[in-house]
């Protein structure tokens, strides 16, 4: 069975509509063959306007939830009460971004789609609309009732999971508990298996410089990480660490590990984004971004682009769709693995 994937538009005022249209144009041969099936959920008006302004020839059929969907359809997330302009932050954009996610989750839970791929939303617009979430990950956990979700970033051969994400740096040590670290190890191991890594090699990054230097710089790596890693090894997993943060990502990039477990947001995001951004050395502008955000621990499959709404370039036709295409491909692989186990 070929999975049907939903793409949620995110904030219609951002680059979501543009990158969705561009990605569908790049994937049109697969869509025409029927070996890729996509349902875009968001603002149909914004999507069709993006197609018109880009001049791309893709068959976007507006559908209802109860329809038998074509290989590429677009479903309105909810009523639009106010105009949404490219690059303009608004509560209306945040509201539609939320409604698209809510509808995508409901369709996934009902089995109508086998995974959701999310385009970027804007946290300020989301909160202006009355939805007080730190981001997609927290929203999806609330909508699905998941108790322990984990953010994984993927770029090339790099996979980086996070013990903590959107918390203040001063709160990070409190988030590192044996239970949380073991959950992240287990979910990372399962995801790598679904991605075809039969014997996944996982490294746990140290929280403190030099892994605490024998306790001189903190004891969390010694008291929490070391025994948790030892138990995972005893249970048959290939896990090492804690490995100092200033070398662990070099080793990951060199292929010595299949994944690294980072302790906090910036520790994990900086190396992935440094390698994922393609920067023009002449202008200093980034031209493309490769990388995918995968949420582990949900009852549904969710992948996402690894960039924001880019309001500054929205509607200008210069946004790059590469991260979205990669997110679609990751969702497909994970959905196929889950279908094979069913």
N, C-alpha and C positions, 0 to 999 in steps of 0.2 A: 504493500500500500504506500502510495506517495503522500507524504504529509501535506496538509494545507496549513499555511502560515499566515498569521495576521501581522500586518505592519501598522503600528499606531503612529500617527503623524507627529505627536508631541505638540508643541506650541505652533499653531498655523502661521504666526507672525515671524517665526524663525526660518531656518533653511530646510526644515523637514519636508515641505511640499516639493521643493526643488530637487533634493537628493533622492526622494522617492521616485519622482518622474525619471530622473537620469538613470537610477539603478534599474528601473523596469525597462528602459530603453536598451540598456546594456544586456539585460537578461531576456530580451524579447524572443530570441530563438528557442530558449528553454520553455518559455511561457507558451509559445505557439505549438510546441511539441506536446505540451501537457505534462512534462516531467518536473515542472515547478508550478505551484499554485499559490497565489498571493491574494489576500484580502486587505486592502488599505482602509483603515478606520480613522476618521478625522473630519476635516472640513472638505466636503466635495468641491465647494466653491474655490477654495485655495488650491486644491490639487489640479482642478481643470484650468485655472488661471496659470499655474506653473507650466502645465503642458502647452498652453497657448503661447506664453511668453518665450518659452524655450524652442518652440517650433518642432517638437518631437512627435513622431508618428507612432503613438502607442494607443491601443484600444482599451480605454478605461470605461468600463460599464458600471453605471450606478445601480446598486442592488439593495434589496431589503434583507433583513435578517432571516426571514423565512424562505427566501429564494434558494434554488439550486444555483450555486455560484459558478461563474466561468473561471478560467485559469487566472484572470486578473480582474478583480472587481473593486469598487470603492463603496464603502458604507458610511453614511453620515453618523457621526458620533452622537449628535444631539442637535436641537434647534439652535440656530444662530440668531441672537437678538440684536447684535450690534456689528457694524463692519469691523473686520480685522485687517489691519494694514501691515505690510511687510516691515519688520524692524521696529515696530511700535509695541512696547510692552503694555499689556492690558489684562484686566481681570477676565475678560471674555476669552482671551487666548488661553489663560490658565484653566478656565472652566472646561473648554473643549479638550484640552490636553488630558485633564482628569477623566472626562467622560469617555474618551477613546480608550484609555487604559482600563477603566471599569468594564467597558463593553468587551474588550479583548479578553480580559480575565474570565468573564462570564461565558464567553464562547469557548474558551479553552477548557473550562471546568465541565462544560456540557459535551465536550468531545467534537464540537464543530470545527475547531482548529486544533492542531497538535503542537503549537508553540506560538509565542508572540515575539516580534522584533520591534523594539521601540526606537523611534526618532527622538531627538532631544526636546526636553521641556525646560521652562525657565522657572526656577524655584520662587522668585519674587512674584511672578504672575500667578503661579499656583497658590501661593499664600494670599494674594490679593483676592482670589476667587473663593477663599475660605477653606482651602484644603491645606492643612498645616502639617506637611511632611517635609523631611529634609531632602528627599529626592525619590526617584523611581523605586529604589530597593526597598525603602521603608514603606512606601505606598503599596507595593506588591505584597509585602509581608502581611500588611493589615488586611488587604482585600482577600487574600487566600487563607488567612489564619495561620500562616507559617510562624513557628516559634524561633527558628534559628537560621536565618538566611545569611548567605556569604557572598561577597562580591569577588568575582574572579576577572582579571583582565587578561586578554590573550593578544599576542602579536607575534607572528612567525612561530618560532619554536619556544617562545616565552609564555608561560602561564603563571600568573601571580594572584594568589588568593589573599584575603585580608582578614585579620582577627578583628580589627575595628576600622571604621571608615569615617563617617561624618560626626566626629566627636572632638572636643577640645583636646589639645595635646596633653594637658595636665590630667585628663581623665583616662588616657590610654593605659597606664599601668593597672588601673582597676579593672579594665576590660580583659586583661590577660589572666584567665583562670584555667585550671586544668580542663574543665568541662568545655569551655569555649574553644580552646586550642584543639582538643581532640575532635570536636565537631568539625572544625575547619579542615583538619587532616583527613577525616573520613569523607567529607563531601568532595574535597579536592581529589582524593584517590578514586572515588566513584566517577567523577566527571572525566578524569583522564582515561579511565577504562572505557567509558562511552565514546571517547574520541580516538580509541584504538591503541592506547598505551597498555599493553598486557601486563608489563611490570613497571609501574610508574615509580620514578625516582623523585622524591620530594625533599626539599631542604627547608628547614624552619629558620627564618632570619632572627637574629638576636634583637632584643629590644634595646639593650644598652650598648655603648661603645665597647668593642673588644669582648662582647658577650659577658660584660660585667667585670672582666679582669679579676676573676677569683673573688668577687664580692666587693671590690673597691668602688665600682661604679653602679652598684645596685645588685640585688639578689634575685630579681624576677627570672632571669635566664637560668639560674642555678636551681631555684626552688620550685619553679613552675614548669618551664619549658623542658629541662633535661629529663625529669621523671615521666612527663607526658610522652615525650619522644621515645623513651625507653620502653614504655608500655606498648606504643604503636608497633615498634620493632618486634617485641615479644609476640604480638598478635599477627605477625607475618608481613608487615608492610616495610617498604624500603624508604625509611625516613632518617635523615641526618640533621644534626644541629644541636644547639643553636649556632648558626654560622654568622660571623660578624657581618653587619649590614653593608660595610664598605667593600666587601669582596663577593658576597653571595650572588649578586646579580651579574657580575662578570662571569662567574662560573655557570650560571644559568644560560647566559648568552653563548657561552662556549659549548653548550650541550652536555654539561656534566650532570645536570638535573633536568627533569621534565616540568617541574613547577617549584616555585618558592612561595612560602607562606610569610607574608609581610605582617608586621605588627600594627601598622597604622597607615592612614590614607596616603600621605606624601611619600613614605618609605617605599610603597609599592607602585604608586602612580608615576613618580618621576622617572625611573628607568624605562618603563614601558613607553611613556610619552616621548622621552628623549629619542628613543629609537624609532618610534612610530611616526613622528613628524618629519616630513620632507620639506626642508627649508631652502628657498632660493638664495644662494650666497650673495647674489648681486643686490637684490631688493630687501633681503631679510624677512620676507613674507613666507609663511608656510603655504605650500601648494597642495599638499595632500596629507591625509592622516590615515595610517593603517592601525587598526586595533579594534578590539571588541570587548564589551563588558557583558559578562555572563553572570546571572544570579543563580547561585546554587542553593539547594535546600527548599525550594518551592515545590508545590505539587504540580506545577506547570513548568514548561520550558520558556525561559525568557533570555533573550540576548539583546544587545543594544549597541549603537554607535558609541565610540569613546571620545565624543566631543560635545560641545554645547550648541545652543541655538544660533549663535553667531549673528545676532541682530544687526551688527554693523555691515554685513554683506548680504543680508536677506533680500531677495528680490532682484539681485544684480546678475544672476546667472553664472556666478563664478564659484559656487560651493562645490566641493568634491564629494562624490558618492562612494568612494572606495570602502570606507569603514562600514557603510550600510550594506554593501554587497557582501563583505566578509561576515557581518552579523547574520545575514540571511543564510549564508553557507554553514555557519556554526549551528544555527537553530535547526537546519535541515539534518545535519549529522547527529545531533543530540536526539532529535525526534525519531530518526530512523532507528537509533539504538534502543530507544524506549519502546517503539513499536515492535522491534524484534524480541524484546523480553516479554511482551504482553501475551 
